[in-house]
Amino acid sequence: MRMFGALAGLLLLAYPLAVYAGISHGGVGLIALLLGLLFLLRMTSGKLLGKSPLRLVATTTGVIGLLLVTLSYVFKQYDWFLYYPVAVNATMFVVFAVSLFQPMSIIEQVARLQEPDLPASGVIYTRNVTKVWCLFFLVNGAIAWQTCLMSLEIWTLYNGLLSYLAAGALFGIEFIIRKKVRAS
């Protein structure tokens, strides 16, 4: 079942492309059914993550996605589909921001999976990285929101490619900085 959860997560990366294809070629019904099944799987798989900080993200985004899919289907309007990337960014922002008020930030929790005895400098570093990701989710979510008011092509381009490139770039830059910080 864990593999199905990972598969659902990976398939949801293609969400913008699926929405674009579904709306362009088949209407709301079929795409709502397929995405609804994916979101149900996502919600179910979230429970398998145990105490992982990502459990809340998987479950919450699954519930929100299912709600948006249901609204799209019931009202026969595809616009509801477009707000899922906004909801994901908002959820990620909340999870990361709330973790800053906990003894361990979410990035520290992940770092401690590989390095249980994280030094004090690592704790400070991971807290700062968590703040950077919070800013990323705010900006990315705001842009995703704006694309909901634009053409489907622009929405798909940003949410299906550019936002992933931006997240990948941030992850890559942080990885390089982390290696340099650990080496010094």
C-alpha positions as CSV (number, residue, x, y, z in Angstrom):
1,M,0.0,0.0,0.0
2,R,2.9,2.3,0.7
3,M,4.0,1.9,-2.9
4,F,0.5,3.0,-4.1
5,G,0.8,6.1,-1.9
6,A,4.1,7.0,-3.5
7,L,2.6,6.3,-6.9
8,A,-0.4,8.5,-6.2
9,G,2.0,11.3,-5.1
10,L,4.0,11.0,-8.2
11,L,0.9,10.9,-10.4
12,L,-0.4,14.1,-8.7
13,L,2.8,15.8,-10.0
14,A,1.1,15.5,-13.4
15,Y,-2.1,17.0,-12.1
16,P,-1.9,20.2,-14.2
17,L,-1.2,18.2,-17.3
18,A,-4.1,15.9,-16.5
19,V,-6.5,18.8,-15.9
20,Y,-5.4,20.5,-19.2
21,A,-5.8,17.3,-21.2
22,G,-9.1,16.5,-19.5
23,I,-10.6,19.9,-20.1
24,S,-9.2,20.2,-23.6
25,H,-10.3,16.8,-24.8
26,G,-12.9,15.2,-22.5
27,G,-14.7,17.6,-20.2
28,V,-15.0,17.5,-16.5
29,G,-16.6,14.1,-15.9
30,L,-13.8,11.7,-16.8
31,I,-11.0,13.8,-15.3
32,A,-13.0,14.3,-12.1
33,L,-13.4,10.5,-11.7
34,L,-9.7,9.8,-12.3
35,L,-8.5,12.6,-10.1
36,G,-11.0,11.7,-7.4
37,L,-9.6,8.1,-7.3
38,L,-6.1,9.5,-7.0
39,F,-7.1,11.8,-4.2
40,L,-8.8,9.0,-2.3
41,L,-5.6,6.9,-2.6
42,R,-3.6,9.9,-1.4
43,M,-5.8,10.4,1.6
44,T,-5.6,6.7,2.4
45,S,-1.9,6.5,1.9
46,G,-1.4,9.5,4.2
47,K,-2.4,7.3,7.1
48,L,0.4,4.9,6.4
49,L,3.0,7.6,7.0
50,G,2.7,7.1,10.7
51,K,4.1,10.1,12.7
52,S,5.8,11.5,9.7
53,P,5.4,15.3,9.4
54,L,4.3,14.7,5.8
55,R,1.3,12.7,6.9
56,L,-0.7,15.8,7.5
57,V,0.2,17.2,4.1
58,A,-0.8,14.0,2.3
59,T,-4.1,13.7,4.1
60,T,-5.0,17.4,3.9
61,T,-4.1,17.8,0.2
62,G,-6.0,14.6,-0.6
63,V,-9.2,15.9,1.2
64,I,-8.9,19.4,-0.5
65,G,-8.3,17.8,-3.9
66,L,-11.3,15.5,-3.5
67,L,-13.4,18.5,-2.5
68,L,-12.3,20.5,-5.5
69,V,-12.9,17.6,-7.8
70,T,-16.4,17.1,-6.4
71,L,-17.2,20.7,-6.8
72,S,-16.0,20.6,-10.4
73,Y,-18.1,17.6,-11.1
74,V,-21.3,18.8,-9.3
75,F,-21.3,22.2,-10.9
76,K,-19.8,21.1,-14.2
77,Q,-17.2,23.8,-14.0
78,Y,-13.5,23.1,-14.4
79,D,-12.5,26.2,-12.6
80,W,-12.5,24.4,-9.3
81,F,-9.7,22.1,-10.6
82,L,-7.4,25.1,-11.0
83,Y,-7.2,25.9,-7.3
84,Y,-5.5,22.7,-6.2
85,P,-1.9,24.1,-6.6
86,V,-3.0,27.0,-4.5
87,A,-4.3,24.7,-1.8
88,V,-1.1,22.6,-1.9
89,N,1.1,25.7,-1.4
90,A,-1.1,27.0,1.4
91,T,-1.0,23.6,3.1
92,M,2.7,23.4,2.8
93,F,3.1,26.9,4.1
94,V,1.0,26.2,7.1
95,V,2.8,22.9,8.0
96,F,6.2,24.5,7.6
97,A,5.3,27.7,9.4
98,V,3.6,25.9,12.3
99,S,6.7,23.7,12.7
100,L,8.7,26.9,13.4
101,F,6.8,27.2,16.7
102,Q,7.6,23.6,17.6
103,P,10.7,22.3,19.3
104,M,11.9,20.9,15.9
105,S,11.1,22.5,12.5
106,I,9.9,20.2,9.8
107,I,13.3,20.4,8.0
108,E,15.1,19.5,11.2
109,Q,12.8,16.5,11.6
110,V,13.7,15.3,8.1
111,A,17.4,16.1,8.7
112,R,17.4,14.0,11.9
113,L,16.3,11.0,9.9
114,Q,19.8,11.0,8.4
115,E,21.7,12.6,11.2
116,P,20.0,11.9,14.6
117,D,22.7,13.9,16.5
118,L,22.3,17.1,14.6
119,P,24.6,19.8,16.0
120,A,23.3,23.1,17.3
121,S,24.5,24.8,14.1
122,G,22.5,22.3,12.1
123,V,19.4,23.1,14.1
124,I,19.8,26.8,13.4
125,Y,20.5,26.0,9.7
126,T,17.4,23.8,9.3
127,R,15.2,26.4,11.0
128,N,16.4,29.0,8.5
129,V,15.8,26.7,5.6
130,T,12.3,26.1,6.9
131,K,11.8,29.9,6.8
132,V,13.0,30.0,3.2
133,W,10.6,27.3,2.2
134,C,7.8,29.2,3.9
135,L,8.6,32.2,1.8
136,F,8.7,30.0,-1.3
137,F,5.3,28.5,-0.6
138,L,3.8,32.0,-0.1
139,V,5.2,33.3,-3.3
140,N,4.5,30.2,-5.3
141,G,1.0,30.0,-4.0
142,A,0.3,33.7,-4.8
143,I,1.5,33.1,-8.4
144,A,-0.6,29.9,-8.6
145,W,-3.6,31.9,-7.5
146,Q,-3.0,34.5,-10.2
147,T,-2.7,31.9,-12.9
148,C,-6.2,30.7,-11.9
149,L,-7.4,34.0,-13.4
150,M,-5.5,33.5,-16.6
151,S,-5.8,31.2,-19.6
152,L,-5.7,27.4,-19.1
153,E,-2.5,27.3,-21.1
154,I,-0.7,29.8,-18.8
155,W,-2.1,28.0,-15.7
156,T,-0.8,24.7,-17.0
157,L,2.6,26.1,-18.0
158,Y,3.2,27.6,-14.6
159,N,1.7,24.9,-12.4
160,G,2.8,22.0,-14.5
161,L,6.4,23.2,-15.2
162,L,7.6,26.5,-14.0
163,S,6.6,26.0,-10.3
164,Y,8.4,22.6,-10.3
165,L,11.5,24.1,-11.9
166,A,11.4,26.8,-9.2
167,A,11.1,24.3,-6.4
168,G,13.8,22.2,-7.9
169,A,16.1,25.2,-8.2
170,L,15.5,26.1,-4.6
171,F,16.2,22.6,-3.5
172,G,19.4,22.4,-5.6
173,I,20.7,25.7,-4.3
174,E,20.0,24.7,-0.7
175,F,21.7,21.4,-1.3
176,I,24.9,23.2,-2.6
177,I,24.8,25.6,0.3
178,R,24.3,22.8,2.8
179,K,27.3,20.9,1.4
180,K,29.5,24.0,1.7
181,V,28.2,24.8,5.2
182,R,29.0,21.2,6.4
183,A,32.4,21.3,4.8
184,S,33.4,24.4,6.7
